[in-house]
Amino acid sequence: MTSTVWQAIAGLCALGAALFLLDRVLLWVEARGWIYWRKRKSMTSIGTEFLQEITPGAQAQKHALQQERVRKNIRPAEEPPFHVDLDANLVRIRHPDRPAP
């Protein structure tokens, strides 16, 4: 009877050690970028947009941002009037009346 208990305890310890080693191997594989194990992959933009459409708080925030854009007269798809390239030591400033190249 007591040997069966010790065998069960030893089996549980071996199972725990095997699960721990499997977790470490999967974390190593995740660090290499091959799989997602414990760190969750970010939600896709489609999923985010869907959640924003069904969540009242997100709808209110979206509406408030749209009102702020209208108040400041900012177009949502407008690019900034300048571009900085640190590698080439170059700054390009776009003229407001000319289209972007």
N, C-alpha and C positions, 0 to 999 in steps of 0.2 A: 504494500500500500504506500509506504513512504517513498519507495523508489519511483513509483508512478508519479507522485507529486513532484519529486525532484526532476524527473524527465519532462514533465509539463512546464516547470519553471525554466529549465534549460532550453526547451523548445521555444518558449516565449522570448527568452533573451536572444536566442539565435535569430528569431524572426525580427525582433527589434533592431538587431545589428545589421541584418540584411536590408531592412527598410531604410536605415540610416545611410548605409553605403549606396543604395540605389538613389536616394535623394541627392547625395553628394555628386554622384556621377551625372545625374540629370541636371544639376546646377552647373556643372562644368560644361556640359553640352550646350546649355542655354547661354553660358558666357561666350561660347564660340559662335553663337548666332544661328545654330541649327534648328532649335526648337524653342517654344515658350513653355516653361515649366511652372514656376511659382510667380514670376512677374507677369502680370497680365498685359496682353497686347492692347494698345489703345483702341478705343472704339472707332469704327469707320465713320466717315463724315455722313454717310447715309443714316447710320444708326443714331448719330448725334442729332441730325436734322429731324428725324422721326420723333425722338424724345422731346425735342424743343417744340414740335407741333402739338404734342398731346399734354404738355405740362403747362398749366396756367401761369406759373411764375416765370417760366422761360418766355412765354408769349408776351407777357407784360414787359419784360426786359427788352425783348426784340422791338416792341412797339416804342418803348422809351428811347432806344438807340436811334430808331428811324426818325422820331420827332427831333432828337438832338441834331441829326444830320441835316434835316430840313432847316432847323433854326440857324445852324452854322453854314448852311448852303454848301455842304460837302457831298460830292458824288461818291457812292460806295466803291465803285470800281476804279476810281481815279488813282493814278500812281503819284508818288511824291515828286516834287519838282526838281529833285536832284538825285544823283547816283554817285556813290563813293566806292572806288576800287582801290583798296589798300595795297594790293600786290603791285599794281601798276603806278601807284602814287598819282591817281587821277580822280578828279571830281568833275562830273558833268552836270551842268545846270540847264534845265529845259526852259525855254522861253514859253511864257504862258499862252501865247497866241499860236505857237507852232505845235504840230502833232509830234508825238514821241517817235523816234526812229525805229 
